[in-house]
Amino acid sequence: MDILEYQIRQSFHSAVCGLIHEIAETSINKKGVFRIVLAGGDTPAAIYHRMRELETDWTKWFFYFSDERCYSENSGKLNFKMAKDSLLDHIPISDHQVYRIETYLGANEAATLYNSVLNEVNSFDLMLLGLGEDGHTASLFPGNDLGESVSAPSAIPVFNSPKPPTDRVSLSMRRINDSENVIFLVSGESKRLIVEKLKSGSELPAAKVKGKISTKLFYLTENQ
Ligand code: 6PG
């Protein structure tokens, strides 16, 4: 994993959006589509806001989610709602380009449903991920089954998340690692210790993430 540190928010945003743009254009030129997975959390939200400005053919983009919180269908606390407000409602795309995780049905049913969606989808071109102080990523928390085996489903239900709410659906580690490129989006002094741990190698969930082409962690050291 390459770790890149930034002190200035503008430089962090430009570097991340520049790389997302480059990966998107490469995918579109090569395959005619770009499959991106969106993460939840505050750091990704700020990036989505900036992504609206990208000059790209948005009709070629397909959006998926790394994980979702179990709340009612239109709750403001959903990762889907955050992505909608910060990006999806502001770009020229249609509904069939966005694949939300339907957690209002409950974690088990939503995971089953998302599995059937993802079974039809090839490797992701880009996976965006957040990072928790405890080393979690998506909704894969230390001590839980991360879904690492070759037979693990793409999406797994989670019932004991230490970050609220307790019930969630997450992509499994197996499916996360079936991505060409991975970008971690991390900010704030509270994340310094965990970023150091990842640098020195560790057994934490985030340390197990490895894209097939590249894995980069962008760290904005100041709080946003
Ligand atoms: C969520 C995310 C979670 C998040 C990290 C980092 O539901 O919140 O799935 O994995 O990305 O906790 O979030 P912050 O950037 O807000 O610290």
py3Dmol code that shows the C-alpha trace and the ligand (Angstrom):
import py3Dmol

protein = """\
ATOM      1  CA  MET A   1       0.000   0.000   0.000  1.00  0.00           C
ATOM      2  CA  ASP A   2       1.362   3.433  -0.952  1.00  0.00           C
ATOM      3  CA  ILE A   3       0.702   6.074   1.709  1.00  0.00           C
ATOM      4  CA  LEU A   4       0.633   9.710   0.586  1.00  0.00           C
ATOM      5  CA  GLU A   5       0.394  12.482   3.182  1.00  0.00           C
ATOM      6  CA  TYR A   6      -1.000  15.973   2.637  1.00  0.00           C
ATOM      7  CA  GLN A   7      -1.111  18.989   4.940  1.00  0.00           C
ATOM      8  CA  ILE A   8      -3.286  21.176   2.731  1.00  0.00           C
ATOM      9  CA  ARG A   9      -6.895  20.296   2.016  1.00  0.00           C
ATOM     10  CA  GLN A  10      -6.868  21.732  -1.509  1.00  0.00           C
ATOM     11  CA  SER A  11      -3.820  19.670  -2.487  1.00  0.00           C
ATOM     12  CA  PHE A  12      -5.382  16.538  -0.970  1.00  0.00           C
ATOM     13  CA  HIS A  13      -8.629  17.047  -2.880  1.00  0.00           C
ATOM     14  CA  SER A  14      -6.834  17.820  -6.156  1.00  0.00           C
ATOM     15  CA  ALA A  15      -4.560  14.789  -5.875  1.00  0.00           C
ATOM     16  CA  VAL A  16      -7.428  12.398  -5.080  1.00  0.00           C
ATOM     17  CA  CYS A  17      -9.778  13.791  -7.739  1.00  0.00           C
ATOM     18  CA  GLY A  18      -6.936  13.793 -10.280  1.00  0.00           C
ATOM     19  CA  LEU A  19      -6.285  10.100  -9.708  1.00  0.00           C
ATOM     20  CA  ILE A  20     -10.004   9.199  -9.770  1.00  0.00           C
ATOM     21  CA  HIS A  21     -10.305  11.066 -13.072  1.00  0.00           C
ATOM     22  CA  GLU A  22      -7.273   9.303 -14.544  1.00  0.00           C
ATOM     23  CA  ILE A  23      -8.561   5.831 -13.567  1.00  0.00           C
ATOM     24  CA  ALA A  24     -12.048   6.677 -14.889  1.00  0.00           C
ATOM     25  CA  GLU A  25     -10.769   7.840 -18.267  1.00  0.00           C
ATOM     26  CA  THR A  26      -8.490   4.796 -18.612  1.00  0.00           C
ATOM     27  CA  SER A  27     -11.422   2.455 -17.906  1.00  0.00           C
ATOM     28  CA  ILE A  28     -13.794   4.289 -20.224  1.00  0.00           C
ATOM     29  CA  ASN A  29     -11.226   4.257 -23.047  1.00  0.00           C
ATOM     30  CA  LYS A  30     -10.466   0.586 -22.523  1.00  0.00           C
ATOM     31  CA  LYS A  31     -13.907  -0.892 -21.753  1.00  0.00           C
ATOM     32  CA  GLY A  32     -16.455   1.826 -22.416  1.00  0.00           C
ATOM     33  CA  VAL A  33     -17.565   1.823 -18.754  1.00  0.00           C
ATOM     34  CA  PHE A  34     -16.232   2.815 -15.341  1.00  0.00           C
ATOM     35  CA  ARG A  35     -17.342   0.900 -12.254  1.00  0.00           C
ATOM     36  CA  ILE A  36     -16.662   2.805  -9.048  1.00  0.00           C
ATOM     37  CA  VAL A  37     -17.484   1.813  -5.475  1.00  0.00           C
ATOM     38  CA  LEU A  38     -18.323   4.633  -3.071  1.00  0.00           C
ATOM     39  CA  ALA A  39     -17.523   4.581   0.647  1.00  0.00           C
ATOM     40  CA  GLY A  40     -19.327   6.188   3.568  1.00  0.00           C
ATOM     41  CA  GLY A  41     -17.819   8.637   6.059  1.00  0.00           C
ATOM     42  CA  ASP A  42     -16.908  12.307   6.272  1.00  0.00           C
ATOM     43  CA  THR A  43     -13.654  12.228   4.307  1.00  0.00           C
ATOM     44  CA  PRO A  44     -15.248  10.591   1.235  1.00  0.00           C
ATOM     45  CA  ALA A  45     -18.171  13.075   1.417  1.00  0.00           C
ATOM     46  CA  ALA A  46     -15.825  16.037   0.923  1.00  0.00           C
ATOM     47  CA  ILE A  47     -14.229  14.311  -2.069  1.00  0.00           C
ATOM     48  CA  TYR A  48     -17.626  13.542  -3.688  1.00  0.00           C
ATOM     49  CA  HIS A  49     -18.429  17.214  -3.494  1.00  0.00           C
ATOM     50  CA  ARG A  50     -15.297  18.014  -5.512  1.00  0.00           C
ATOM     51  CA  MET A  51     -15.897  15.165  -7.979  1.00  0.00           C
ATOM     52  CA  ARG A  52     -18.912  17.014  -9.422  1.00  0.00           C
ATOM     53  CA  GLU A  53     -16.424  19.246 -11.236  1.00  0.00           C
ATOM     54  CA  LEU A  54     -14.761  16.394 -13.169  1.00  0.00           C
ATOM     55  CA  GLU A  55     -14.931  16.674 -16.935  1.00  0.00           C
ATOM     56  CA  THR A  56     -16.003  13.207 -17.966  1.00  0.00           C
ATOM     57  CA  ASP A  57     -18.738  11.294 -19.743  1.00  0.00           C
ATOM     58  CA  TRP A  58     -20.912  10.582 -16.693  1.00  0.00           C
ATOM     59  CA  THR A  59     -23.164   8.269 -18.728  1.00  0.00           C
ATOM     60  CA  LYS A  60     -20.324   5.706 -18.632  1.00  0.00           C
ATOM     61  CA  TRP A  61     -20.062   5.654 -14.832  1.00  0.00           C
ATOM     62  CA  PHE A  62     -21.701   2.940 -12.679  1.00  0.00           C
ATOM     63  CA  PHE A  63     -21.848   3.469  -8.925  1.00  0.00           C
ATOM     64  CA  TYR A  64     -21.791   0.796  -6.189  1.00  0.00           C
ATOM     65  CA  PHE A  65     -21.326   0.977  -2.420  1.00  0.00           C
ATOM     66  CA  SER A  66     -18.678  -0.539  -0.141  1.00  0.00           C
ATOM     67  CA  ASP A  67     -21.125  -0.768   2.746  1.00  0.00           C
ATOM     68  CA  GLU A  68     -24.399   0.566   4.041  1.00  0.00           C
ATOM     69  CA  ARG A  69     -25.946   1.277   7.407  1.00  0.00           C
ATOM     70  CA  CYS A  70     -29.339  -0.257   8.275  1.00  0.00           C
ATOM     71  CA  TYR A  71     -31.760   2.646   8.453  1.00  0.00           C
ATOM     72  CA  SER A  72     -35.118   3.377   6.869  1.00  0.00           C
ATOM     73  CA  GLU A  73     -35.266   3.832   3.103  1.00  0.00           C
ATOM     74  CA  ASN A  74     -34.914   7.615   3.028  1.00  0.00           C
ATOM     75  CA  SER A  75     -32.924   8.153   6.208  1.00  0.00           C
ATOM     76  CA  GLY A  76     -30.422  10.998   6.171  1.00  0.00           C
ATOM     77  CA  LYS A  77     -27.895   8.708   7.858  1.00  0.00           C
ATOM     78  CA  LEU A  78     -27.487   6.345   4.913  1.00  0.00           C
ATOM     79  CA  ASN A  79     -24.205   6.297   2.989  1.00  0.00           C
ATOM     80  CA  PHE A  80     -26.403   6.296  -0.122  1.00  0.00           C
ATOM     81  CA  LYS A  81     -28.083   9.543   0.965  1.00  0.00           C
ATOM     82  CA  MET A  82     -24.711  11.154   1.636  1.00  0.00           C
ATOM     83  CA  ALA A  83     -23.482  10.145  -1.841  1.00  0.00           C
ATOM     84  CA  LYS A  84     -26.713  11.436  -3.389  1.00  0.00           C
ATOM     85  CA  ASP A  85     -26.494  14.801  -1.679  1.00  0.00           C
ATOM     86  CA  SER A  86     -22.805  15.318  -2.278  1.00  0.00           C
ATOM     87  CA  LEU A  87     -22.485  13.917  -5.808  1.00  0.00           C
ATOM     88  CA  LEU A  88     -25.148  11.762  -7.461  1.00  0.00           C
ATOM     89  CA  ASP A  89     -27.903  14.410  -7.507  1.00  0.00           C
ATOM     90  CA  HIS A  90     -25.533  16.890  -9.125  1.00  0.00           C
ATOM     91  CA  ILE A  91     -24.287  14.982 -12.172  1.00  0.00           C
ATOM     92  CA  PRO A  92     -26.116  13.917 -15.354  1.00  0.00           C
ATOM     93  CA  ILE A  93     -26.746  10.222 -14.641  1.00  0.00           C
ATOM     94  CA  SER A  94     -29.857   8.056 -14.587  1.00  0.00           C
ATOM     95  CA  ASP A  95     -31.112   5.738 -11.839  1.00  0.00           C
ATOM     96  CA  HIS A  96     -29.909   2.561 -13.563  1.00  0.00           C
ATOM     97  CA  GLN A  97     -26.304   3.723 -13.060  1.00  0.00           C
ATOM     98  CA  VAL A  98     -26.573   3.617  -9.271  1.00  0.00           C
ATOM     99  CA  TYR A  99     -26.718   0.378  -7.271  1.00  0.00           C
ATOM    100  CA  ARG A 100     -27.555   1.132  -3.672  1.00  0.00           C
ATOM    101  CA  ILE A 101     -27.600  -1.507  -0.909  1.00  0.00           C
ATOM    102  CA  GLU A 102     -31.219  -1.808   0.217  1.00  0.00           C
ATOM    103  CA  THR A 103     -30.574  -2.081   3.952  1.00  0.00           C
ATOM    104  CA  TYR A 104     -34.099  -0.912   4.884  1.00  0.00           C
ATOM    105  CA  LEU A 105     -35.029  -4.547   4.140  1.00  0.00           C
ATOM    106  CA  GLY A 106     -32.751  -5.717   6.969  1.00  0.00           C
ATOM    107  CA  ALA A 107     -29.092  -6.763   6.769  1.00  0.00           C
ATOM    108  CA  ASN A 108     -29.689 -10.393   5.731  1.00  0.00           C
ATOM    109  CA  GLU A 109     -32.097  -9.691   2.923  1.00  0.00           C
ATOM    110  CA  ALA A 110     -30.162  -6.661   1.686  1.00  0.00           C
ATOM    111  CA  ALA A 111     -26.915  -8.665   1.556  1.00  0.00           C
ATOM    112  CA  THR A 112     -28.618 -11.466  -0.419  1.00  0.00           C
ATOM    113  CA  LEU A 113     -30.066  -8.942  -2.839  1.00  0.00           C
ATOM    114  CA  TYR A 114     -26.758  -7.123  -3.306  1.00  0.00           C
ATOM    115  CA  ASN A 115     -25.042 -10.451  -3.945  1.00  0.00           C
ATOM    116  CA  SER A 116     -27.393 -11.132  -6.808  1.00  0.00           C
ATOM    117  CA  VAL A 117     -26.616  -7.678  -8.222  1.00  0.00           C
ATOM    118  CA  LEU A 118     -22.855  -8.123  -7.873  1.00  0.00           C
ATOM    119  CA  ASN A 119     -22.837 -11.637  -9.325  1.00  0.00           C
ATOM    120  CA  GLU A 120     -23.553  -9.957 -12.650  1.00  0.00           C
ATOM    121  CA  VAL A 121     -20.743  -7.425 -12.248  1.00  0.00           C
ATOM    122  CA  ASN A 122     -17.105  -7.923 -13.257  1.00  0.00           C
ATOM    123  CA  SER A 123     -14.210  -6.595 -11.180  1.00  0.00           C
ATOM    124  CA  PHE A 124     -14.602  -3.025  -9.991  1.00  0.00           C
ATOM    125  CA  ASP A 125     -12.330  -0.477 -11.657  1.00  0.00           C
ATOM    126  CA  LEU A 126     -11.999   1.627  -8.523  1.00  0.00           C
ATOM    127  CA  MET A 127     -12.854   1.018  -4.891  1.00  0.00           C
ATOM    128  CA  LEU A 128     -12.977   4.048  -2.589  1.00  0.00           C
ATOM    129  CA  LEU A 129     -12.679   3.198   1.096  1.00  0.00           C
ATOM    130  CA  GLY A 130     -12.663   5.014   4.431  1.00  0.00           C
ATOM    131  CA  LEU A 131     -10.554   4.042   7.433  1.00  0.00           C
ATOM    132  CA  GLY A 132     -11.653   3.914  11.079  1.00  0.00           C
ATOM    133  CA  GLU A 133      -9.399   4.615  14.084  1.00  0.00           C
ATOM    134  CA  ASP A 134      -9.690   0.906  14.953  1.00  0.00           C
ATOM    135  CA  GLY A 135      -8.498  -0.211  11.505  1.00  0.00           C
ATOM    136  CA  HIS A 136     -11.940  -1.013  10.090  1.00  0.00           C
ATOM    137  CA  THR A 137     -12.753  -0.331   6.498  1.00  0.00           C
ATOM    138  CA  ALA A 138     -16.144  -0.536   4.781  1.00  0.00           C
ATOM    139  CA  SER A 139     -18.062  -2.316   7.611  1.00  0.00           C
ATOM    140  CA  LEU A 140     -15.339  -4.904   8.198  1.00  0.00           C
ATOM    141  CA  PHE A 141     -14.359  -4.514  11.842  1.00  0.00           C
ATOM    142  CA  PRO A 142     -11.420  -6.089  13.724  1.00  0.00           C
ATOM    143  CA  GLY A 143     -12.391  -9.439  15.236  1.00  0.00           C
ATOM    144  CA  ASN A 144     -15.271 -10.066  12.806  1.00  0.00           C
ATOM    145  CA  ASP A 145     -15.411 -12.498   9.921  1.00  0.00           C
ATOM    146  CA  LEU A 146     -14.071 -10.433   7.028  1.00  0.00           C
ATOM    147  CA  GLY A 147     -15.228 -12.779   4.269  1.00  0.00           C
ATOM    148  CA  GLU A 148     -11.719 -13.503   3.032  1.00  0.00           C
ATOM    149  CA  SER A 149     -12.169 -17.021   1.667  1.00  0.00           C
ATOM    150  CA  VAL A 150     -12.437 -17.654  -2.070  1.00  0.00           C
ATOM    151  CA  SER A 151     -16.023 -18.816  -1.572  1.00  0.00           C
ATOM    152  CA  ALA A 152     -17.090 -15.756   0.495  1.00  0.00           C
ATOM    153  CA  PRO A 153     -20.127 -13.942  -0.937  1.00  0.00           C
ATOM    154  CA  SER A 154     -19.630 -10.442  -2.322  1.00  0.00           C
ATOM    155  CA  ALA A 155     -21.815  -8.825   0.344  1.00  0.00           C
ATOM    156  CA  ILE A 156     -22.121  -9.900   3.982  1.00  0.00           C
ATOM    157  CA  PRO A 157     -24.500  -8.860   6.767  1.00  0.00           C
ATOM    158  CA  VAL A 158     -22.945  -7.302   9.892  1.00  0.00           C
ATOM    159  CA  PHE A 159     -24.830  -7.262  13.214  1.00  0.00           C
ATOM    160  CA  ASN A 160     -22.356  -6.049  15.815  1.00  0.00           C
ATOM    161  CA  SER A 161     -20.734  -2.943  14.407  1.00  0.00           C
ATOM    162  CA  PRO A 162     -19.028  -0.868  17.120  1.00  0.00           C
ATOM    163  CA  LYS A 163     -19.697   2.209  14.946  1.00  0.00           C
ATOM    164  CA  PRO A 164     -23.449   2.924  14.921  1.00  0.00           C
ATOM    165  CA  PRO A 165     -25.702   1.517  13.740  1.00  0.00           C
ATOM    166  CA  THR A 166     -24.989  -2.070  14.832  1.00  0.00           C
ATOM    167  CA  ASP A 167     -26.614  -3.551  11.704  1.00  0.00           C
ATOM    168  CA  ARG A 168     -24.973  -3.037   8.337  1.00  0.00           C
ATOM    169  CA  VAL A 169     -24.098  -4.707   5.053  1.00  0.00           C
ATOM    170  CA  SER A 170     -20.517  -4.724   3.819  1.00  0.00           C
ATOM    171  CA  LEU A 171     -18.647  -5.952   0.785  1.00  0.00           C
ATOM    172  CA  SER A 172     -16.490  -8.900   1.833  1.00  0.00           C
ATOM    173  CA  MET A 173     -12.689  -8.686   1.777  1.00  0.00           C
ATOM    174  CA  ARG A 174     -12.715 -11.169  -1.080  1.00  0.00           C
ATOM    175  CA  ARG A 175     -14.864  -8.855  -3.174  1.00  0.00           C
ATOM    176  CA  ILE A 176     -13.053  -5.668  -2.109  1.00  0.00           C
ATOM    177  CA  ASN A 177      -9.814  -7.220  -3.315  1.00  0.00           C
ATOM    178  CA  ASP A 178     -11.446  -8.073  -6.639  1.00  0.00           C
ATOM    179  CA  SER A 179     -10.909  -4.422  -7.615  1.00  0.00           C
ATOM    180  CA  GLU A 180      -8.345  -3.093 -10.037  1.00  0.00           C
ATOM    181  CA  ASN A 181      -7.540  -0.017  -7.979  1.00  0.00           C
ATOM    182  CA  VAL A 182      -8.183   0.951  -4.373  1.00  0.00           C
ATOM    183  CA  ILE A 183      -8.018   4.432  -2.855  1.00  0.00           C
ATOM    184  CA  PHE A 184      -8.329   4.966   0.920  1.00  0.00           C
ATOM    185  CA  LEU A 185      -9.551   8.428   1.897  1.00  0.00           C
ATOM    186  CA  VAL A 186      -8.380   9.398   5.374  1.00  0.00           C
ATOM    187  CA  SER A 187      -8.207  12.680   7.280  1.00  0.00           C
ATOM    188  CA  GLY A 188      -7.582  14.132  10.721  1.00  0.00           C
ATOM    189  CA  GLU A 189      -5.054  13.784  13.532  1.00  0.00           C
ATOM    190  CA  SER A 190      -7.194  11.074  15.169  1.00  0.00           C
ATOM    191  CA  LYS A 191      -6.190   8.744  12.314  1.00  0.00           C
ATOM    192  CA  ARG A 192      -2.414   9.258  12.680  1.00  0.00           C
ATOM    193  CA  LEU A 193      -1.830   6.205  14.874  1.00  0.00           C
ATOM    194  CA  ILE A 194      -3.753   3.848  12.630  1.00  0.00           C
ATOM    195  CA  VAL A 195      -2.018   5.179   9.505  1.00  0.00           C
ATOM    196  CA  GLU A 196       1.349   4.524  11.239  1.00  0.00           C
ATOM    197  CA  LYS A 197       0.191   0.986  12.066  1.00  0.00           C
ATOM    198  CA  LEU A 198      -0.708   0.340   8.444  1.00  0.00           C
ATOM    199  CA  LYS A 199       2.728   1.618   7.370  1.00  0.00           C
ATOM    200  CA  SER A 200       4.452  -0.917   9.566  1.00  0.00           C
ATOM    201  CA  GLY A 201       2.183  -3.758   8.425  1.00  0.00           C
ATOM    202  CA  SER A 202      -0.563  -5.181  10.619  1.00  0.00           C
ATOM    203  CA  GLU A 203      -3.327  -7.768  10.803  1.00  0.00           C
ATOM    204  CA  LEU A 204      -6.106  -5.152  10.871  1.00  0.00           C
ATOM    205  CA  PRO A 205      -8.896  -5.314   8.251  1.00  0.00           C
ATOM    206  CA  ALA A 206      -7.647  -2.273   6.320  1.00  0.00           C
ATOM    207  CA  ALA A 207      -4.167  -3.818   6.068  1.00  0.00           C
ATOM    208  CA  LYS A 208      -5.602  -6.784   4.189  1.00  0.00           C
ATOM    209  CA  VAL A 209      -6.926  -4.680   1.322  1.00  0.00           C
ATOM    210  CA  LYS A 210      -4.977  -5.052  -1.893  1.00  0.00           C
ATOM    211  CA  GLY A 211      -6.119  -3.872  -5.319  1.00  0.00           C
ATOM    212  CA  LYS A 212      -5.066  -5.907  -8.346  1.00  0.00           C
ATOM    213  CA  ILE A 213      -3.221  -2.959  -9.906  1.00  0.00           C
ATOM    214  CA  SER A 214      -2.804  -0.338  -7.183  1.00  0.00           C
ATOM    215  CA  THR A 215      -3.617   0.414  -3.540  1.00  0.00           C
ATOM    216  CA  LYS A 216      -3.092   3.976  -2.333  1.00  0.00           C
ATOM    217  CA  LEU A 217      -3.933   5.697   0.918  1.00  0.00           C
ATOM    218  CA  PHE A 218      -4.348   9.478   0.784  1.00  0.00           C
ATOM    219  CA  TYR A 219      -3.989  11.029   4.229  1.00  0.00           C
ATOM    220  CA  LEU A 220      -4.894  14.650   4.973  1.00  0.00           C
ATOM    221  CA  THR A 221      -3.186  15.187   8.311  1.00  0.00           C
ATOM    222  CA  GLU A 222      -5.291  18.168   9.446  1.00  0.00           C
ATOM    223  CA  ASN A 223      -8.978  17.881  10.263  1.00  0.00           C
ATOM    224  CA  GLN A 224     -11.178  19.118   7.454  1.00  0.00           C
TER     225      GLN A 224
END
"""
ligand_1 = """\
17
6PG
C -19.362 4.287 7.415
C -18.200 3.786 6.589
C -16.919 3.630 7.383
C -16.134 4.925 7.188
C -14.962 5.016 8.152
C -14.267 6.357 8.041
O -20.447 3.720 7.344
O -19.172 5.314 8.073
O -18.518 2.714 5.930
O -16.115 2.556 6.992
O -15.676 5.018 5.869
O -15.460 4.846 9.447
O -15.179 7.404 8.195
P -14.691 8.920 8.409
O -14.006 9.379 7.151
O -15.956 9.677 8.715
O -13.751 8.885 9.591
"""
view = py3Dmol.view(width=600, height=400)
view.addModel(protein, "pdb")
view.setStyle({"model": 0}, {"cartoon": {"style": "trace"}})
view.addModel(ligand_1, "xyz")
view.setStyle({"model": 1}, {"stick": {}})
view.zoomTo()
view.show()
